[in-house]
Amino acid sequence: MTFDRRIFNFAAGPATLPEEVLKQAAAEMLNWQGLGASVMEVSHRGKEFMALYEEVLQDLRTLMEIPDSYEILMLQGGGLGQNAAIPMNLMPLAKNGPKADFLVTGVWSEKSYKEAEKYGVAHLAASSAAEKFNTIPARSTWQLSDDAAYVHYCANETIGGVEFPDVPDVNGKLLVADISSNILSREIDITKCGVWFGGAQKNIGPSGVTIVIVRKDLMGHSMKITPSIWDWSKQAATDSMLNTPPTFSIYMAGLGFKWLLKQGGVKAIEKRNLEKADLLYNFLDQSSLYENRVTKEYRSRMNVTFFLKNENLNAQFLEQSNAAGLVALRGHKAAGGMRASIYNAMPLEGVKALVEFMRDFERRA
Ligand SMILES: *Cc1c(COP(=O)(O)O)cnc(C)c1O
């Protein structure tokens, strides 16, 4: 399938970006800031890039209301890189040897849990694996340890479409949140977690840069084996430029932040995200062909998973939606079915077009 226009792209990541952002990047591609070169071709230590970098951090600080007691790091290696970096940086804070607690609510938190086992004791405090990751275990069943350095959770499970409605209550223990797929989609109180992290490629910009927001007192306790590029204190001391940073990804993330500020910031986009998610879930709930299997209160606003009750229609559904310019609706292979990722940059019109298509498909089925 080839297109001569922009599609509605429901991919989970890399994901759709605002058209204005892409247009600005295109307009500046050959000559950025009158330097006669693109932003990709100039030194990360030059005054133009350094000024851009400061502005990118400031804009993120404004958008997420990040207090000065937190450092913002712009790293490489993705969310998966941080799955290793977090235990290496934080597990030594545990009182009886390296240890952390994990709330496993889907594929991503399970990966974090498995990776952490290499560095210390990873304790499974709760898991919804037996419920096929369609829910979040009841708070009363969580078995938090007394001697863990921190509790890890994934705020939005991108594959299952399961999202924590609030930051979980862990009796004041140190919390670490994977916000790869819902960063900047809703208002959060930064002070409720010690560390927030995620790659940019879902809700911000292209892949290549990983944002780590870390409370300053949590840095400087890393294991000796920690690679320097993932040692938060070393990165903080060098403006995340211990080595060459992903300059183009940082520039694009910056354009994404400016775009979001222009939309009215996180509060305004959260309202729109709710409207989009409600539209889609309300449609699914009244349909006799489609179903969402996630416990209602934990449904993701970003990744809406659904199944066709007649699975024989899956191939037709994908082929026809694709032909209509509604692209990348196939669910992750670990979950099956369908998934519509409706991040910040997906306009309401895209969700309306999807619902119209699905209604029509159901009528014809
Ligand atoms: C995509 C994703 C990851 C993995 O991110 P990478 O940048 O590819 O390493 C981790 N956690 C969640 C919740 C994700 O959605």
The ligand as an SDF file (V2000), in Angstrom:
LIG
                    3D

 15 15  0  0  0  0  0  0  0  0999 V2000
    8.3270    1.0680   24.2750 C   0  0  0  0  0  0  0  0  0  0  0  0
    8.3880    0.8150   25.7200 C   0  0  0  0  0  0  0  0  0  0  0  0
    9.5780    0.4350   26.3520 C   0  0  0  0  0  0  0  0  0  0  0  0
   10.8410    0.1470   25.5930 C   0  0  0  0  0  0  0  0  0  0  0  0
   11.4040    1.3020   25.1520 O   0  0  0  0  0  0  0  0  0  0  0  0
   12.7020    1.2950   24.2370 P   0  0  0  0  0  0  0  0  0  0  0  0
   12.9520    2.7580   24.0990 O   0  0  0  0  0  0  0  0  0  0  0  0
   12.3600    0.6140   22.9610 O   0  0  0  0  0  0  0  0  0  0  0  0
   13.7760    0.5800   24.9740 O   0  0  0  0  0  0  0  0  0  0  0  0
    9.5750    0.2680   27.7140 C   0  0  0  0  0  0  0  0  0  0  0  0
    8.4600    0.4730   28.4390 N   0  0  0  0  0  0  0  0  0  0  0  0
    7.2930    0.8290   27.8680 C   0  0  0  0  0  0  0  0  0  0  0  0
    6.0930    1.0420   28.7230 C   0  0  0  0  0  0  0  0  0  0  0  0
    7.2250    1.0130   26.4920 C   0  0  0  0  0  0  0  0  0  0  0  0
    6.0700    1.3760   25.9260 O   0  0  0  0  0  0  0  0  0  0  0  0
  1  2  1  0
  2  3  1  0
  2 14  2  0
  3  4  1  0
  3 10  2  0
  4  5  1  0
  5  6  1  0
  6  7  2  0
  6  8  1  0
  6  9  1  0
 10 11  1  0
 11 12  2  0
 12 13  1  0
 12 14  1  0
 14 15  1  0
M  END
$$$$
